[in-house]
Amino acid sequence: KSKQTNIGTVVAGSVQAIIGVLYKDKACISLFDTIEVDMQDIIQINDVKRELHALMRRKNKEPPIARLKGESGAHSGVPVFVVGVYSDVEQLGEGFGSSKAMAEFRAFKDALVKYYLTEVKDFTLPSTINTPEKQNSYVPTIVGDTPPKL
């Protein structure tokens, strides 16, 4: 069979080659241990409300609703509003701000961050399975249900 080449395989091969060269040069191993990336700074979501509505639709849950949880100093120069985003009775996220709109935006963004950027720590690696029975019954960890945007 001939292997089809597309932009995805070219990019993946390039990244693998770069990481391989860096790994072979042992001086960069400590670099990999010290790199920490805050994904919230990298991922930009333009319309958080629309994205959360779409996510709830995919998961067959009630649409998200923003509710004012508290406010302080609404008639002063420095008001603070706290908004929660709920699907039915489950709180998905919470945000605060100097306006209700800012607090609502942060609450919707917090809900998306909690869903997509929560680290899953209890999973089985394929390399830890050492018997044929376990190999046949191995099910990979579900990463997410969201199709990638290219």
N, C-alpha and C positions, 0 to 999 in steps of 0.2 A: 504494500500500500504506500502511496505517496503521502507525505506529511504536509498538510496545508500550513502555509506560513501567513500569519496575519500580524497586525500591529501589536496585539496582546502578547503573542509568543516572542516577538522580537524584543519588546520591553522587558518581559520576564527573563529572557535569556541574558539581556544586558545587565539587569540588576543582579542576577545570580553570578555573572562573571565578575562584576565589581566586588561583590561580597567575598567571592572566592579568592580574588587577588589580595584583598585586605586581610582575610583570614590567614592566608599563606604567609603574609608578612606579619609575623608574630607581634610586632610592635603595636599593631592596631587592635589586638584583642582587648586590652584594657580600655580602649576607646568604646567598644561595644558595651562594656559593663557600666560605663558612666553616662551613656546617652539616655536622657529622659525627655520625652516629648509630651507636652500637654495637648491632647487631641482637641480640646475645646478651643484652643487658639488657632488650630489649623482648619477645622471644619467650620465653614460658614453656611448657615441655613438662612435663606432669604425670607421665607414665609413659614414661621414655626407653627402657626395655627393650622395651616393647610397640611403640613407634614404630619402633625399629631393626629388630625382628623383622619388622614389616609391610613396611618398606622393602626388606629382603633378600628377602622373599617376592615383592614386585613385580618385583625385578630378577633373579629366578630364581637367587639365590645361596644358599649354605649359611647356615643360621641362625647368628647371632652367638653366640660363646662367650667368656666372660671367663676370662682366665688370669692367675694371679699371676706377675708378672715379677720382682719383687724385694721385699724387706722389710728394714727396718733398725730395730733397737731394739724388736722385737716384745714383749719382756718388760720394757721400761723405761717410764718415764712419758710419753715422746714417741715412740711408734712411727710409722713411715712405711711405707705399703704402696704399691706401684706395680702397677697392673693394666692389662693390654692386652685389647682386644676384637678378636677375630679372626673372619673368615668364611673357613673352610677354612684356608689358610696366609696370607691377606692380612690385615695389621693395619689395622683400621678406625679405632681411636682408642686413646688412652692417658690414664690418670688416676692421681692420687695422693691419699692422704688418711691421716688418723690411724686409720682403720678400713678393713677390707676392703670393707665396704658403701659407704663414702664414695668410695673409690678406684674401685670398680666403677661407681657412678653417674656419676662424672666421666668415666670412660672411655667409657661409652655416650653421654653428652652430647657428648663431644669427637667421637665418630664422626658423630653427627648434624650437629654444627656444621660439620665438614669437608665433609660432603656438601652441605648446603643453603646454607651461607654462603661457599662458595668463589667468589671473583670470577672470572668468565670474561672474559679480556681479548682473545682473538683471535676476533673475529667480524666479519661483514660488515654494515654498515649499509645499509638500503635506499636511502638518499640517495646512496651512493657508487657505485651501479650506473648507468652512463651509456649502455649500449648495449641495444637491444631483446633481443639474444640473452642477455645476462646477466640482464636483467629477467625473462625467461621461465624461466630456470633458477634463480632465487633461491630459496633455502630458508631460512626464518627459523631463528635459533638456538633450540635446545631449552632452555627455561628449567628444566624439571623434569618429573618424571612423577607428582608427587603432586597429588591433587585438592585444591582449596582447601577450607578449613574455614570456613564462614560462621556 
